Structures are given as C-alpha cells and as structure tokens.
C-alpha cells in the first residue's frame, strides 16, 4: 500500500462517518448557543427601553450596528488565523468570550454599558462561523456540503426559537437582567466540549486524498486576506451572491430585531405569549434552512446544473415579499404570525446554498477567510444596517403616525428583498465558469 493510500485509510478511520456526524452535531449546538445569545436582545428591547429610557434609534443601534461592526471587521483576521492555526481552539475561545459578554449585558445600568457588552458579544461571535464553515468543508465532500452546512445553519432558527421563547418568558418572570445571565453561562460549558472532543481534520480532506507522504511535504502558505479578497472579487458570481445575501439579511435582521416591539405595540401581546409565538415562527423556519441546502444539492445533482444554488434562494426571496407585507399590514395577530411562518421558511432557504457556493468558489486554504468575507458583506449590510434603518424610520414616522410608525418602517424595509432576488439571478449566469476555474486550480494544488 502506498503512503498516500495508507494516509487516506488512516484519515477514514480517524474521521469515520459517525465521527463526522458527531462533529457536525457539536458545531450545530455551538451555533444554537451563538444565536440564542445574539437573538435574546430582541425580546428584551421593550423592558430595556422602559428601564433605561432609550429611543428606537438607540435600540436599533444595540440590535444591529454596535454588534455588527466588530463582528464583521474582526471576522476576517480571525478567519485568516483559522486558515493557519487550529480552528477548533479558535472556536472554543470565541465561544467563551461571547457567552461571558452576554451574561455581562445583565449588569448594564445605562446605554453605554449595554453597548460595550453587546460589542463584546460581537467580538466573540466573530470567531464562530468562519472556523466552523472551514471544518465542515473538510469533514464533508462537495456533493453533500450544502446539506451539511444547512444542518449547521439550523442553529439559526433553533437558536432564535430558544432565544425568543426564553426571552419572552424571562422578560415576564425573571426580568431582562436575569435573562441575560440565564442564557450566557451555558455557552461556556459547550465551549469546553468543543475544545475536548473535536479533532482538527487535514485541510482538503474531503476534496483531495491526503496521505502521510503528502502531510510530510512542504505545503504552500495560506494566501493573504487581500489575495483571497481579490480572488473572490474577480468572480462575478460571488459579487452578486454576496450582495444578494447582504440585502436579504438587511431585511431578515431588520425584521427579526423589530418583530417583538411590533407585536407588543400594534397587537398588545404579552412578552410570554409573544415569545412563544415567535419561537414557533423560528422553529418552522428550520424547514427552509434544511430544505434550501438539501434541495439545492438534489436539484444540482439531478440536472447537472450548479445554477440551482442561486436560482432556489432567488425564487424564495422574491416569493416571500407578499407574505411579509401581509404580516405587517394585516390587523389580526394570528394571520400576521401565520404569514411570518411562511416568511421564515422561504427566508432561511438562502443560507446553505450561499455558504456552500462560497466554499466551492475558493481554493482549499482560503475557506475560512472566504466564509468571513461573505459574512462581512452579509452582516455589515444586514445586521449592521437593517435594524438601525428600521429604528431610524420608526423615529422619523413617529410624530405623524405615532405607535403605527414601526409598522410602516418594516414595510419599507421588506421591499429590499426584490433587489436581493435580482442579484441571485444575475449571479447564476457566471457561476458555472467560476466553479470550473476553481476546480482546475484545486486539482493542480492536489
């Protein structure tokens, strides 16, 4: 048996299908913790506003830009480190930081203290997705990668579901400060499991045959961040994909941050009832998160056309707009919640395909940085500007519309999804050529 074949056999024994699924499960749990800590603020905005006497613009800043600026800008250097060092260790340390800072939010006595704590959460969470995406891309081959990344992305709806339910219940029963303590501390224990049980896979394990002989040979250094950025920006498909995902997230984060205040002000729902309703919406959204990746993989495999990774999220993004308008314009709370359930299914379908295509468009040692670049665009436009935009519009409309200002601010924001859909369809035109170029380059590196 050759050294290469022997090394591959050792990798298959060390990283068996059962272990790969376990690793994916642990990364999924970590992402749940990530989104519990990120989304909990939305259900606590109204009691925080009352106690600390904050404006909607300040709340939008807390829910968006304060978190997103540090989250996005730190994500790229942390990802560059992950392309060179242990991704498992980086993920575990990051998880400790964001969990501890979430708990510290409960100690805030004014806007600035809460702002600094939320910045701390963003700093920690910057080290979550890029290393995780890179690990999953080494655990799973391209044929099943979108499905695996969609399973990981299920942490978003499940984390949001738990955050909404616990946030609504905690706001009524515990108070907003104790609720931050409750959700922040468990993440530290999950970080310990990550550090102690996850194994670092050889880079490119699922793309090329990595053997003992290859492992002993000199490997090229990971490209610099600017080189990865230039490489990706040279691909028209990625440019449109990143803008589409960013505009989609602009609507998604803007809506999810302000849904709780909307139902409290417009439909007079209690925090407990509201938390349960929004938890249901988030849980149903998991259908779209998994289906987006799974259907993209299956349609692409069946037709031999990778453009389905763009077409499917593009179609879902455009179709969801009428349901969003019904949710915010209809006077019945039940119909509004039902519409949001449809929005959640279609709105989450872009995650798996977008992440999978980003990983497929780059070489093996660019993956963590590539993921961070996509998240940079997605979160700076989406998380950074979406909630803040809605908050500013609400304040501007308030003198004329009063409590109804939040309703129309949200309606204006959701129209951006039509713009996002256009970028998906344009990006699909060039993706096949861009993928072929990357596959040729990876074959040479192997």
C-alpha positions in Angstrom: 0.0 0.0 0.0 1.4 3.4 -0.9 2.0 6.1 1.7 -0.8 8.2 0.2 -3.3 5.3 0.3 -2.3 4.4 3.8 -2.7 8.0 4.9 -6.1 8.2 3.4 -7.1 5.0 5.2 -5.9 6.4 8.5 -8.0 9.5 7.9 -11.1 7.4 7.1 -10.6 5.5 10.4 -10.0 8.7 12.4 -12.7 10.7 10.8 -15.4 8.0 10.3 -18.9 8.9 9.0 -20.1 8.6 12.6 -17.4 11.0 13.9 -18.1 13.5 11.1 -21.8 13.5 12.0 -20.9 13.9 15.7 -18.6 16.9 14.8 -21.4 18.4 12.8 -23.8 17.9 15.7 -21.4 19.7 18.1 -20.9 22.6 15.7 -24.6 22.8 15.3 -25.1 23.0 19.1 -22.4 25.7 19.2 -24.3 27.7 16.6 -27.5 27.4 18.6 -25.7 29.0 21.5 -24.5 31.6 19.2 -28.0 32.6 18.0 -29.6 32.3 21.5 -27.1 34.9 22.7 -27.5 37.1 19.6 -31.3 37.0 19.4 -32.2 37.2 23.0 -32.0 41.0 22.9 -35.0 41.4 20.6 -37.5 40.1 23.1 -35.9 42.3 25.8 -35.9 45.6 23.9 -39.2 46.9 25.3 -38.3 46.3 29.0 -34.8 47.7 28.4 -36.3 50.7 26.7 -38.6 51.4 29.6 -36.0 51.0 32.3 -33.1 52.8 30.6 -35.3 55.4 28.7 -33.9 54.7 25.2 -35.1 55.8 21.8 -35.9 53.4 18.9 -32.7 54.6 17.1 -30.6 53.6 20.2 -32.4 50.2 20.3 -31.7 49.7 16.6 -28.0 50.5 17.2 -27.8 48.0 20.0 -29.6 45.3 17.9 -27.5 46.0 14.8 -24.6 48.3 14.1 -22.9 48.0 17.6 -22.8 44.3 17.2 -22.2 44.0 13.5 -19.2 46.4 13.1 -16.9 44.5 15.4 -18.4 41.1 14.4 -17.7 41.8 10.7 -14.4 43.5 10.8 -12.8 41.1 13.3 -14.3 38.1 11.4 -11.7 38.4 8.6 -8.5 38.5 10.7 -9.8 35.7 12.9 -10.6 33.7 9.8 -7.1 34.3 8.4 -5.8 32.9 11.7 -8.1 29.9 11.3 -6.6 29.2 7.9 -3.2 28.9 9.6 -3.9 27.6 13.1 -6.3 25.3 15.0 -9.8 26.1 14.0 -11.1 24.1 17.0 -9.2 26.1 19.5 -10.2 29.4 17.9 -13.9 28.4 18.0 -13.7 27.3 21.7 -12.1 30.5 22.9 -14.5 32.6 20.9 -17.5 30.8 22.4 -16.2 31.6 25.9 -15.9 35.3 25.1 -19.3 35.7 23.6 -21.1 33.7 26.3 -19.4 35.7 29.1 -20.2 39.0 27.4 -23.9 38.0 27.0 -24.1 37.4 30.8 -22.4 40.8 31.4 -25.2 42.5 29.5 -27.3 41.9 32.6 -25.1 44.2 34.6 -25.6 47.3 32.4 -27.0 50.3 34.1 -27.1 52.7 31.1 -27.0 52.7 27.3 -23.2 52.9 27.1 -22.6 49.9 29.3 -25.0 47.8 27.4 -23.5 49.0 24.1 -20.0 47.9 25.3 -21.3 44.5 26.4 -23.0 44.0 23.0 -19.8 44.9 21.3 -18.1 42.2 23.4 -20.7 39.7 22.2 -19.9 40.7 18.6 -16.1 40.3 19.2 -16.6 36.7 20.4 -19.1 35.7 17.8 -16.7 36.9 15.1 -14.8 33.7 15.7 -17.7 31.3 15.3 -18.8 30.8 11.7 -15.5 31.0 9.6 -13.7 28.2 11.5 -16.9 26.2 11.6 -17.6 26.5 7.9 -14.0 25.6 7.1 -14.2 22.5 9.4 -17.4 21.3 7.8 -16.0 21.8 4.3 -13.1 19.4 5.3 -15.4 16.9 7.0 -17.9 16.7 4.1 -17.3 16.4 0.3 -18.8 19.0 -2.1 -21.7 16.6 -3.1 -23.2 16.8 0.4 -21.6 20.0 1.7 -24.6 22.3 1.2 -26.7 19.8 3.1 -24.1 19.7 5.9 -23.9 23.5 6.0 -27.7 23.7 6.1 -27.8 21.4 9.1 -25.2 23.6 10.7 -27.3 26.7 9.7 -30.3 25.1 11.5 -28.6 26.7 14.6 -30.0 30.0 13.4 -33.8 29.1 13.6 -33.3 26.8 16.6 -31.2 29.3 18.5 -33.6 32.1 17.6 -36.5 29.9 18.7 -34.9 29.2 22.1 -33.9 32.9 22.4 -37.4 34.1 21.6 -39.1 31.7 24.0 -36.7 32.2 26.9 -36.6 35.9 26.2 -40.3 36.3 26.3 -40.7 34.1 29.4 -37.7 35.7 31.1 -38.9 39.2 30.5 -42.2 38.5 32.4 -40.9 36.1 35.0 -37.3 37.0 35.7 -36.6 40.4 34.4 -34.3 41.3 31.5 -31.1 41.3 33.6 -31.5 37.7 35.0 -32.5 36.5 31.5 -29.1 37.6 30.1 -27.4 35.6 32.9 -29.5 32.6 32.2 -28.6 32.3 28.5 -25.0 33.4 28.7 -23.5 31.0 31.2 -24.3 27.6 29.4 -22.2 28.5 26.4 -19.0 28.2 28.5 -19.8 24.6 29.1 -20.4 24.0 25.4 -17.0 25.6 24.6 -15.4 23.0 26.9 -17.0 20.1 24.9 -15.8 21.7 21.7 -12.2 22.0 23.0 -12.1 18.5 24.4 -13.8 16.4 21.8 -13.5 18.0 18.3 -10.5 16.9 16.2 -8.8 19.1 13.6 -9.2 17.4 10.1 -6.5 17.7 7.5 -7.2 20.6 5.2 -8.8 19.5 2.0 -9.5 16.0 3.4 -12.8 15.7 1.6 -11.6 17.2 -1.7 -8.2 15.5 -2.2 -6.5 12.4 -0.9 -4.4 13.5 2.0 -1.8 10.9 2.9 1.1 10.6 5.2 3.6 11.3 2.4 1.7 14.4 1.5 1.5 15.5 5.1 5.3 15.4 5.3 5.8 17.5 2.2 6.1 21.3 2.4 2.7 22.9 1.9 2.1 26.4 0.5 1.3 29.1 3.0 -2.4 30.2 3.2 -3.0 33.2 0.9 -3.1 36.6 2.5 -6.5 38.2 3.1 -6.1 40.7 0.3 -5.3 37.8 -2.1 -8.4 35.9 -1.1 -10.5 39.1 -1.4 -9.0 39.8 -4.9 -9.6 36.2 -5.9 -13.2 36.2 -4.9 -13.9 39.7 -6.1 -12.7 38.5 -9.5 -15.6 36.1 -9.7 -18.8 37.8 -10.8 -20.9 35.1 -9.3 -19.5 35.8 -5.8 -20.0 39.5 -6.2 -23.7 39.1 -6.9 -24.0 36.3 -4.3 -22.6 38.4 -1.5 -24.7 41.4 -2.3 -27.8 39.2 -2.6 -27.1 37.6 0.8 -26.4 41.0 2.3 -29.6 42.6 1.1 -31.6 39.5 2.1 -30.0 39.8 5.6 -30.8 43.5 5.7 -34.5 42.6 5.6 -34.1 39.5 7.8 -32.2 41.1 10.7 -34.2 44.3 10.5 -37.5 42.4 10.8 -36.3 39.9 13.4 -35.0 42.6 15.7 -38.2 44.6 15.5 -40.8 41.9 15.3 -41.1 41.7 19.1 -41.6 45.5 19.6 -44.0 45.4 16.6 -46.3 42.8 18.1 -46.1 44.4 21.6 -47.1 47.9 20.3 -49.5 47.0 17.5 -51.1 43.8 18.8 -50.6 44.4 22.6 -49.2 40.8 23.1 -47.6 39.9 26.4 -43.9 39.0 26.4 -44.6 35.4 27.3 -47.2 34.9 24.5 -45.1 36.8 22.1 -42.0 34.8 22.9 -43.9 31.5 22.3 -45.4 32.8 19.0 -42.0 34.0 17.7 -40.4 30.8 18.9 -42.9 28.9 16.7 -42.1 31.1 13.7 -38.3 30.4 14.2 -38.9 26.7 14.7 -40.9 26.4 11.5 -38.2 28.4 9.7 -35.9 25.4 10.2 -37.8 23.7 7.4 -36.5 26.3 5.0 -33.0 26.2 6.4 -32.6 22.5 5.8 -34.6 22.4 2.6 -32.6 25.2 1.0 -29.3 23.2 1.1 -30.9 19.8 0.6 -33.0 20.8 -2.5 -30.1 22.8 -4.0 -27.8 19.7 -3.7 -30.5 17.4 -5.2 -31.6 19.7 -8.0 -28.0 20.4 -8.9 -27.1 16.7 -8.9 -30.2 15.7 -10.8 -29.9 18.4 -13.5 -26.1 18.7 -13.5 -26.6 22.5 -13.2 -24.9 24.3 -10.3 -27.0 27.4 -11.0 -29.7 26.0 -8.7 -27.6 27.2 -5.8 -28.5 30.7 -7.0 -31.9 30.1 -8.5 -33.5 28.4 -5.5 -32.7 31.2 -2.9 -33.6 33.8 -5.5 -37.0 32.4 -6.1 -37.7 32.0 -2.4 -36.5 35.6 -1.7 -38.9 37.2 -4.1 -41.9 35.0 -3.2 -41.6 35.9 0.5 -42.2 39.6 0.0 -46.1 39.5 -0.2 -46.2 37.4 2.9 -44.1 39.9 4.8 -46.4 42.8 3.8 -49.4 40.8 5.0 -47.7 40.2 8.3 -47.1 43.9 8.9 -50.3 45.4 7.4 -53.0 42.9 8.5 -54.7 43.8 11.7 -55.1 40.3 13.1 -52.3 38.9 15.2 -53.0 35.3 14.2 -52.9 36.0 10.5 -49.7 38.0 11.0 -48.0 35.2 12.8 -49.1 32.7 10.1 -47.6 34.9 7.4 -44.4 35.1 9.3 -44.2 31.3 9.4 -44.2 31.3 5.6 -41.7 34.1 5.6 -39.4 32.1 7.9 -39.5 29.0 5.7 -38.6 30.9 2.5 -36.3 33.4 4.2 -34.0 30.8 5.5 -33.5 28.9 2.3 -30.6 31.0 1.1 -28.2 30.0 3.9 -27.0 26.6 2.9 -26.6 27.4 -0.9 -24.8 30.7 -0.2 -22.3 29.2 2.2 -21.7 26.1 0.0 -21.1 28.1 -3.1 -18.7 30.4 -1.3 -16.7 27.4 -0.1 -16.8 25.8 -3.6 -15.5 29.0 -5.3 -12.2 29.2 -3.4 -9.1 27.0 -3.0 -8.5 24.7 0.0 -6.6 27.2 2.2 -8.9 30.1 1.5 -12.0 28.7 3.1 -12.2 30.3 6.5 -11.3 33.7 5.0 -13.8 33.2 2.2 -16.6 32.5 4.7 -15.6 35.6 6.7 -15.7 37.8 3.6 -19.2 36.6 2.8 -20.2 37.1 6.4 -18.6 40.5 6.3 -20.8 41.7 3.5 -23.8 39.9 4.7 -23.6 41.1 8.3 -22.4 44.7 7.7 -25.2 45.3 5.3 -27.8 43.1 7.0 -27.2 43.1 10.7 -25.4 46.4 10.8 -27.8 48.5 8.8 -31.1 46.6 8.8 -32.2 47.1 12.5 -30.8 50.6 12.6 -32.6 51.6 9.4 -35.9 50.4 10.8 -35.3 52.1 14.1 -34.5 55.4 12.4 -37.5 55.2 10.1 -39.7 54.5 13.1 -38.5 57.6 14.9 -39.0 59.7 11.8 -42.5 58.4 11.3 -43.5 58.6 14.9 -44.5 62.3 15.0 -47.1 61.7 12.3 -48.0 58.0 12.7 -47.5 57.5 16.5 -47.3 53.8 17.5 -48.1 52.8 13.9 -44.6 54.1 12.8 -43.0 50.7 13.4 -45.5 49.0 11.0 -44.6 51.2 8.0 -40.9 51.3 8.8 -40.9 47.5 8.5 -43.0 47.5 5.2 -40.4 49.8 3.5 -37.6 47.6 4.7 -39.0 44.3 3.3 -39.1 45.7 -0.3 -35.4 45.4 -0.4 -35.8 41.6 -0.9 -36.9 42.3 -4.5 -33.5 43.9 -5.1 -31.8 40.9 -3.4 -33.6 38.4 -5.7 -32.3 40.3 -8.8 -28.6 39.7 -7.7 -29.2 36.0 -7.2 -30.5 35.6 -10.8 -27.7 37.7 -12.3 -25.0 35.8 -10.3 -26.3 32.4 -11.6 -25.2 33.4 -15.2 -21.5 33.2 -14.4 -21.3 30.6 -11.6 -20.5 27.5 -13.8 -17.4 29.2 -15.4 -16.2 30.4 -12.0 -16.6 27.0 -10.4 -14.7 25.3 -13.3 -11.8 27.8 -12.8 -11.6 26.9 -9.1 -11.8 23.2 -9.6 -8.9 23.3 -12.1 -6.8 25.3 -9.6 -7.6 22.8 -6.8 -6.6 19.9 -9.0 -3.2 21.4 -9.6 -2.7 22.0 -5.9 -3.6 18.4 -5.1 
